[in-house]
Amino acid sequence: MDGMGILVQWNGTDCNDDGIPDDCEEVYSEGYDLGNAEGYTAGLEEGILLGGQSGDANGDGTLDVLDIVYFIDVILNP
């Protein structure tokens, strides 16, 4: 069992000692490469611009008192 109480079954084939079972590395690497093809910021710029236009300072998707508190904090503690 791992530290979270989850039973982990593994046949022990990790020839390069990277912590990823060798039979899963190809799938893992493909997913990692696809995720990095556009970089981690893919779509982030659009979200930042939408938040800036709406006044949603903390990026939670709503314009509320928490955004006002954030703005006041930025003004008082530059």
FENSUL-V66664 format. One record per run of one state. SS is the DSSP state (~ for helix, > for strand, _ for the rest). FROM is the first residue (numbers start at 1). LEN is the number of residues. If there is no record, write none. Layout:
<<SS & FROM & LEN> <SS & FROM & LEN>>
This chain:
<<_ & 1 & 21> <~ & 22 & 16> <_ & 38 & 6> <~ & 44 & 11> <_ & 55 & 10> <~ & 65 & 12> <_ & 77 & 2>>
